[in-house]
Amino acid sequence: MPFRFKQFTVDDENSAHRVGTDSMILGAWSQPPPSGKILDIGAGCGILSLMMAQKSMASIDAVEIDPVAAKEAINNFIQSPWSSRLHLYNKSIQCFTESMKSLYDFIITNPPYFSGSLKSPVLKKNIARHDQVISLQELALIANRVLKSEGTLALIIPFTDVPTFVSICRSNDLYLKRSLTVRSTPDKRPIRSLQEYSKETVTKPRLSELTLLDGTGKYSTEYLKLTREYHYF
């Protein structure tokens, strides 16, 4: 059944990288520019591109290697109010960026970060969830190459990967400027980190926290506030 949001609908039945909490909080938390060019790496069904289109008047390039997911994203784009600003490219991000001349104001991605975990027998799930297509090291390298000097990279990663990825980005001249630490419940350890990186040196990143569920198992007030422009509650 398609997901119906306040301003658009997403069908993700055939995408390995489906609509989930990670994408919802990343799209709601990110701060794209009001105009310019946005790149969505590993677009899946297109949820992040659609969320950015609702927030911004920018032109959005969505890159997705899986042809089935790419077709689904195209259909979601066509049915949205912003179809003229959404462009889907069915290829790897490496091929898409290898001869690129224009640069981006903003990059957003929910990357494949389960590089050390057990692989699924389903190939498209491996592509979506593991670093077989692009590693975090390669992601930082590509972001440095295709971002404008004042551009921003936004992504979500496991909380345990934060020190490693901050170091990777630093070695590629990308500096953490804003992050959101995410817990599932108040008594649990952090599970995710939402991060924004800049090419400009940042001496003191802005740090904040989000708890998804309250003590009763219901969505927390802060989660509802963060996603209220998209969700019906």
C-alpha positions in Angstrom: 0.0 0.0 0.0 1.4 3.4 -0.9 2.5 5.9 1.8 0.3 9.0 1.7 2.0 12.1 3.0 0.6 15.6 3.3 1.7 16.7 -0.2 2.8 13.6 -2.0 2.4 9.8 -2.2 5.2 7.2 -2.3 4.9 3.6 -3.6 7.9 1.6 -2.4 6.6 -2.0 -3.0 9.4 -2.9 -5.4 12.3 -1.0 -3.8 14.8 -2.7 -1.5 15.5 0.7 0.2 11.9 1.4 1.3 10.3 4.2 3.2 11.4 4.0 6.9 12.1 6.1 10.0 15.7 6.7 8.9 14.6 8.5 5.7 11.8 10.3 7.4 13.9 11.9 10.0 16.8 12.6 7.6 14.5 14.3 5.1 12.6 16.3 7.8 15.8 17.3 9.7 17.9 18.3 6.6 18.1 22.0 5.5 18.4 22.1 1.8 19.0 25.5 0.0 15.9 27.4 -1.2 17.1 27.0 -4.8 20.0 25.6 -6.8 20.9 22.0 -7.4 20.4 18.9 -5.1 21.9 15.4 -5.5 20.2 12.4 -4.0 22.6 9.4 -3.9 21.0 6.0 -3.8 17.5 7.4 -4.2 15.5 4.1 -3.9 11.8 4.8 -4.3 12.6 8.6 -4.3 11.4 9.5 -0.8 14.3 11.9 0.1 14.1 13.6 -3.3 10.4 14.2 -2.8 11.0 15.5 0.8 13.6 17.9 -0.6 11.3 19.1 -3.4 8.7 20.0 -0.8 11.2 22.0 1.2 13.0 23.7 -1.7 12.6 25.1 -5.2 15.9 23.4 -6.2 16.4 21.1 -9.2 17.0 17.6 -7.9 19.0 14.8 -9.5 18.3 11.4 -8.0 20.7 8.6 -8.8 19.6 4.9 -8.3 21.5 1.9 -9.6 18.6 -0.7 -9.3 16.4 -0.5 -12.4 13.3 -1.7 -10.5 13.7 1.0 -7.8 14.5 3.6 -10.4 11.3 2.9 -12.3 9.3 3.1 -9.1 11.0 6.5 -8.2 10.2 7.8 -11.7 6.5 7.0 -11.2 6.5 8.6 -7.7 8.1 11.7 -9.2 5.6 11.9 -12.1 2.7 11.8 -9.6 4.1 14.5 -7.4 3.5 18.3 -7.6 7.2 18.8 -8.5 7.8 16.5 -11.4 9.5 19.2 -13.5 12.2 19.6 -10.9 12.9 15.9 -10.2 15.2 13.9 -12.5 16.1 10.2 -12.1 19.3 8.6 -13.4 19.4 4.8 -13.4 23.2 4.3 -13.0 25.9 4.1 -10.4 26.9 7.3 -8.7 30.5 6.6 -9.9 29.3 6.6 -13.5 27.1 9.6 -12.9 29.8 11.8 -11.5 32.9 10.7 -13.4 32.6 13.3 -16.1 30.5 15.8 -14.2 31.1 19.5 -14.9 28.4 21.2 -12.8 28.5 21.2 -9.0 25.8 20.7 -6.4 24.6 23.0 -3.5 23.4 20.1 -1.5 23.9 16.3 -1.3 21.6 14.0 0.6 21.9 10.3 1.1 20.7 7.4 3.3 23.8 5.3 2.4 24.4 1.5 2.5 26.1 1.2 5.8 25.9 -2.4 7.0 29.3 -3.3 5.6 30.2 -5.7 8.4 26.9 -7.6 8.7 25.6 -10.8 7.3 24.7 -10.5 3.6 21.2 -11.1 2.3 20.7 -13.8 -0.5 18.6 -11.1 -2.3 21.0 -9.1 -4.4 19.0 -5.8 -4.5 18.9 -5.9 -0.7 22.6 -6.2 -0.5 23.0 -3.3 -2.9 20.7 -1.1 -0.7 22.1 -2.1 2.7 25.8 -2.9 2.2 28.7 -1.0 0.8 29.1 -3.1 -2.3 28.1 -0.1 -4.5 29.6 2.8 -2.6 31.6 2.8 0.6 31.6 5.6 3.1 35.2 6.5 2.1 34.1 6.8 -1.6 31.0 8.8 -0.6 33.2 11.4 1.1 35.5 11.5 -1.9 32.6 12.0 -4.3 31.0 14.6 -2.1 34.2 16.6 -1.9 34.5 16.5 -5.7 30.9 17.5 -6.7 29.9 19.9 -3.9 30.2 23.6 -4.4 32.6 25.4 -2.0 29.7 26.5 0.1 27.8 23.2 -0.3 26.5 20.7 2.3 26.5 16.9 2.6 23.6 15.5 4.7 23.3 11.8 5.6 22.4 9.3 8.3 24.8 6.6 9.7 24.9 4.2 12.6 25.9 6.0 15.8 28.8 3.6 16.2 30.3 4.7 12.9 30.5 8.4 13.9 34.2 8.7 14.9 35.3 6.8 11.8 33.2 8.8 9.4 34.1 12.2 10.9 37.7 11.2 10.4 37.1 10.1 6.8 35.4 13.4 6.0 38.1 15.4 7.6 40.7 13.7 5.4 38.5 14.8 2.4 38.2 18.4 3.6 34.6 18.0 4.8 33.8 19.2 8.3 30.9 18.3 10.6 28.7 21.4 11.1 25.5 19.9 12.5 24.5 16.5 14.0 21.5 14.9 15.6 21.9 11.8 17.8 18.9 9.5 17.7 17.7 7.1 20.4 14.7 4.7 19.9 13.5 5.3 23.6 14.8 7.4 26.5 16.5 4.5 28.2 18.3 3.1 25.1 21.7 3.9 23.7 21.9 6.0 20.5 21.3 4.1 17.3 21.7 6.7 14.5 23.5 9.9 13.8 22.2 12.5 11.3 25.0 14.7 10.1 25.7 17.7 7.9 29.1 18.4 6.5 30.6 21.5 4.9 33.7 22.3 3.0 34.2 25.3 5.2 36.0 24.7 8.4 33.7 24.4 11.4 35.2 25.0 14.9 32.1 24.1 16.9 29.4 21.8 15.3 25.8 22.2 16.5 24.8 19.1 18.4 21.3 17.9 19.4 19.4 14.7 20.3 16.1 13.1 19.3 14.2 10.3 21.0 11.8 8.5 18.6 9.4 7.0 21.2 8.3 8.1 24.6 8.1 5.9 27.7 4.7 4.5 26.6 5.9 3.5 23.2 4.2 6.3 21.3 5.9 8.7 19.0 7.7 11.4 21.1 6.6 15.0 20.9 9.9 16.0 19.3 9.5 13.4 16.6 6.0 14.6 15.8 7.2 18.2 15.7 10.1 17.3 13.4 8.0 15.4 10.9 4.7 17.4 11.1 5.2 18.9 7.6 5.1 15.4 6.1 3.1 13.0 8.3 -0.6 12.8 9.1 -0.9 11.9 12.8 
